[in-house]
Amino acid sequence: MSFNDLAAALEARRQENLYRQRRVLESAQGPEVSVDGKRYLAFCSNDYLGLANHPEVIAALKQGADTYGVGGGASHLVNGHSQAHHALEEELAAFTGRERVLLFSTGYMANIGAINALIDKQGAVFQDRLNHASLLDAGLLSGARFQRYLHNDPDSLAQRLSRPEARRKLVVTDGVFSMDGDIANLPELSRVTRENDGWLMVDDAHGFGCLGATGAGCVEHFGLSNEDVPVLIGTLGKGFGTSGAFVAGSEVLIETLIQFARTYIYTTSMSPAVAQATRASLKLVQAEVWRRDKLAQLIQRFRHGCEQLGYELMDSPTPIQPIMIGDAGEAMRISAALEARGIFISAIRPPTVPAGSSRLRVTLSAAHSEEQVDRLLEALDVVRSGGAA
Ligand SMILES: *Cc1c(COP(=O)(O)O)cnc(C)c1O
């Protein structure tokens, strides 16, 4: 057997302008980064609050390593569950207003683990068609009857929920949609789900830290209870600036995951030093309201500027502000033209987004300045009028 087949598939990807390449970052995350030997002003990280390189978070990581070491050493159920993990779980439970929280090593694993612990072949899973890949993969893996409803459309969900009986019905949605930036209509989605005896699971990877008065995400933004959203997922690698993820919910939910979530049971615990670092970032998320206020100002400034330039934005009130381009090749051209002007924004293409909806996924951070947003707008003006590269 040869690898010719694989090489042909790679070549086809290249022909379609869908080939992906990694860039090597030589600096910490921040508005200015060093990539492949050059300095750029970056607008594509998920470090929305500017905590990934915060001195207090770094100090906590060092202190955590001094106390607990670097490696988790074992799974949580053997002897890898440290005091740092335990304290972080308790603090996140208080933060989210849920009875308990369970840490996972990544958001991808939290989603695979939670969905598969809750439903199986006898169940049905209902997903927004623009949900994150990890949610879709988790649903398929479960073997449950799998249905997608129209994007952020409670009526479309209600139609699907009212059909044949399943033992358990799990409705799954992003809280903030990762590639579009819009917020799920959770009050209506939860109403429809409860009326049909389902459970609503919300993956708020992009809402935690950014939405709600204390940064507790879209459930705080809408004032929703544990009964409205019984399964709440947060990730720690975005607004929190560290890494890992958690599920928040009732005592029964968390005990179920400890017993049945395979991606919790059969994997090494996250680094306890990272758990300590995350405790520091949680304090900053809650206390430093100015980070959310600053983001709101930058979002408004950017949207206003883009409208004046005639760019098509999406209906997003969050730090995810994609500029819709459409064609993958054109998205690549604009990304390259911006790069030539010292601005780093990667083009997002299929299969991450639907065919024909390639975009520049601009993300803003509380660490950006107004002047930096203005520099982005100036560059967008030049590349649009063809003065590119
Ligand atoms: C990033 C993301 C994940 C995955 O989280 P990781 O911790 O990076 O694995 C899951 N869900 C959504 C909506 C995401 O945007």
The ligand as an SDF file (V2000), in Angstrom:
LIG
                    3D

 15 15  0  0  0  0  0  0  0  0999 V2000
  -12.8450   26.2090   21.1880 C   0  0  0  0  0  0  0  0  0  0  0  0
  -14.1560   25.5490   21.3870 C   0  0  0  0  0  0  0  0  0  0  0  0
  -14.2230   24.2730   21.9600 C   0  0  0  0  0  0  0  0  0  0  0  0
  -13.0110   23.4690   22.2510 C   0  0  0  0  0  0  0  0  0  0  0  0
  -12.3860   23.8870   23.4170 O   0  0  0  0  0  0  0  0  0  0  0  0
  -10.8630   23.5010   23.6560 P   0  0  0  0  0  0  0  0  0  0  0  0
  -10.6430   23.6970   25.1010 O   0  0  0  0  0  0  0  0  0  0  0  0
  -10.0640   24.4280   22.7990 O   0  0  0  0  0  0  0  0  0  0  0  0
  -10.7120   22.0710   23.2240 O   0  0  0  0  0  0  0  0  0  0  0  0
  -15.4650   23.7580   22.2220 C   0  0  0  0  0  0  0  0  0  0  0  0
  -16.5920   24.4350   21.9160 N   0  0  0  0  0  0  0  0  0  0  0  0
  -16.5580   25.6480   21.3240 C   0  0  0  0  0  0  0  0  0  0  0  0
  -17.8360   26.3480   21.0090 C   0  0  0  0  0  0  0  0  0  0  0  0
  -15.3370   26.2270   21.0330 C   0  0  0  0  0  0  0  0  0  0  0  0
  -15.2920   27.4120   20.4340 O   0  0  0  0  0  0  0  0  0  0  0  0
  1  2  1  0
  2  3  1  0
  2 14  2  0
  3  4  1  0
  3 10  2  0
  4  5  1  0
  5  6  1  0
  6  7  2  0
  6  8  1  0
  6  9  1  0
 10 11  1  0
 11 12  2  0
 12 13  1  0
 12 14  1  0
 14 15  1  0
M  END
$$$$
